[in-house]
Amino acid sequence: NVLWSSSVQDKKAVNSSTIFELGSVSKLFTATAGGYAKNKGKISFDDTPGKYWKELKNTPIDQVNLLQLATYTSGNLALQFPDEVKTDQQVLTFFKDWKPKNSIGEYRQYSNPSIGLFGKVVALSMNNPFD
């Protein structure tokens, strides 16, 4: 393991100008918002996305509850959105067309779309944007 470099390939040392991606830090804010919404009675972790995002009602993703979205046990949502998913409408279509590959609640797979949908639903429950 190389602990001192910013690039495994070229073994460039970390310095005061090294840029680190902060993408996963937003998951802490998303989870905190979810806890806040739950404590305010706006959501239950047993709720499903379609309760808040009506276009997802009665789709396969609507079988996944909010706790499963937040804990990456949705049934195998992808690590990332496909490259062609760029607009809000394409995100909605992605979730509407999704089908689980594994049993919901039994298989954990890290997924940005999963935590993203959790955040979107939390925002909708609080009448706030998620962007």
C-alpha positions in Angstrom: 0.0 0.0 0.0 1.2 3.5 -0.9 0.0 5.9 1.7 2.0 9.0 0.9 1.2 9.5 -2.8 -1.7 11.3 -4.6 -1.3 8.9 -7.6 -0.5 5.3 -7.4 0.6 5.3 -11.0 3.3 7.9 -10.8 3.8 7.9 -7.0 3.5 11.7 -6.9 3.7 12.9 -3.3 0.7 14.6 -1.6 1.4 18.3 -1.0 -0.5 21.5 -0.2 -1.7 21.8 -3.8 -3.0 18.2 -4.0 -6.7 18.1 -5.0 -8.9 15.5 -3.4 -12.4 14.6 -4.6 -15.0 15.4 -2.0 -17.9 13.6 -3.7 -18.5 11.1 -0.9 -18.6 13.8 1.8 -22.1 14.8 0.4 -23.4 11.4 1.6 -22.9 12.5 5.2 -25.1 15.5 4.5 -27.7 13.3 2.7 -27.8 10.9 5.7 -28.1 13.8 8.1 -30.9 15.3 6.1 -32.6 11.9 6.2 -32.3 11.7 10.0 -33.6 15.2 10.3 -36.6 14.5 8.1 -37.3 11.3 10.1 -37.1 13.1 13.4 -39.5 15.8 12.1 -42.0 13.1 11.1 -41.6 13.9 7.4 -40.5 10.3 6.4 -40.4 6.8 7.7 -37.5 4.6 6.7 -40.1 2.1 5.8 -41.6 4.4 3.1 -40.8 3.9 -0.5 -39.8 6.4 -3.1 -43.2 6.5 -4.9 -44.8 8.0 -1.8 -42.9 11.3 -2.5 -41.9 11.0 -6.1 -45.2 10.1 -7.7 -43.8 9.1 -11.1 -42.0 6.2 -9.3 -45.2 4.8 -7.8 -45.8 1.1 -8.6 -42.4 0.7 -10.4 -39.8 -1.9 -9.2 -37.8 0.8 -7.4 -41.0 1.5 -5.4 -40.5 -1.9 -3.7 -37.3 -0.6 -2.1 -37.7 1.3 1.2 -35.8 4.4 2.2 -33.6 2.5 4.7 -32.6 0.1 1.9 -31.7 3.0 -0.4 -29.6 4.6 2.3 -27.8 1.4 3.2 -27.2 0.2 -0.4 -29.4 -2.8 -0.1 -31.8 -2.0 -2.9 -31.2 -5.2 -4.9 -28.2 -4.1 -7.0 -28.5 -0.5 -8.1 -25.4 0.4 -10.2 -22.3 2.1 -8.8 -22.9 5.1 -11.1 -25.6 6.3 -13.5 -24.8 5.3 -17.0 -22.9 8.0 -19.0 -25.9 8.7 -21.1 -28.0 9.8 -18.1 -27.5 13.5 -17.9 -30.9 15.2 -17.3 -33.5 15.0 -14.5 -35.9 13.3 -17.0 -33.2 10.7 -17.8 -32.7 10.1 -14.1 -36.4 9.5 -13.7 -36.4 7.1 -16.6 -33.4 5.3 -15.2 -35.2 4.7 -11.9 -38.5 3.8 -13.7 -36.8 1.2 -15.9 -34.6 -0.3 -13.1 -35.2 -3.9 -12.0 -33.5 -5.6 -9.1 -30.9 -8.3 -9.9 -30.8 -9.5 -6.3 -33.2 -9.9 -3.4 -34.1 -6.4 -2.0 -32.7 -5.9 1.4 -30.3 -8.8 1.3 -27.4 -7.8 -0.9 -25.3 -4.7 -0.2 -23.7 -2.8 -3.1 -22.3 0.7 -2.9 -24.3 2.9 -5.3 -24.4 6.6 -5.9 -27.9 6.4 -7.6 -29.2 4.7 -4.4 -28.1 7.4 -2.0 -29.0 10.0 -4.6 -32.6 8.7 -4.7 -32.7 8.7 -0.9 -31.6 12.3 -0.9 -34.1 13.3 -3.6 -37.0 11.7 -1.7 -35.9 13.3 1.6 -35.8 16.7 -0.2 -39.2 16.1 -1.7 -40.6 15.2 1.8 -39.3 18.5 3.1 -40.4 20.5 0.1 -36.8 21.5 -0.7 -34.7 21.0 -3.8 -31.9 18.4 -3.9 -29.2 19.9 -5.9 
